[in-house]
Amino acid sequence: MPSAPAGCSASDSTSGVNSCVLNNGYGTTVGSHSIVATATDYAGNSATDSLDYTVKAWTLTGFYQPSI
């Protein structure tokens, strides 16, 4: 099943969100990945958050007799 690409969302109740940008760290290949999102409001304030994740290799362990 294909996965949805990473997205970015933010909220700001005073000046409003001007932008929310992700780095290009999103990946589906085996290994470690890091996504960094930076949100900026119209007043020029910004905040950054990150997510680290690991894609593991699929290991087929064999087939088993069906249980009755």
Residue pairs with C-beta under 8 A, 6 or more apart in sequence:
3 28
5 26
6 22
6 26
6 35
7 22
8 20
8 21
8 22
8 37
8 39
9 20
10 17
10 20
10 37
10 39
10 47
11 17
12 39
12 41
12 42
14 41
14 43
15 41
15 42
15 43
15 45
16 41
16 42
17 39
17 40
17 41
17 42
18 40
18 41
18 42
19 39
19 40
20 37
20 38
20 39
20 40
21 37
21 38
21 39
22 35
22 36
22 37
23 35
23 36
23 37
25 33
25 34
25 35
25 36
26 33
26 35
27 33
27 55
28 55
29 55
30 55
30 56
30 57
31 54
31 55
32 52
32 53
32 54
33 52
33 53
33 54
33 55
34 50
34 51
34 52
34 53
35 50
35 51
35 53
36 48
36 49
36 50
37 48
37 49
37 50
38 46
38 47
38 48
39 46
39 47
39 48
40 46
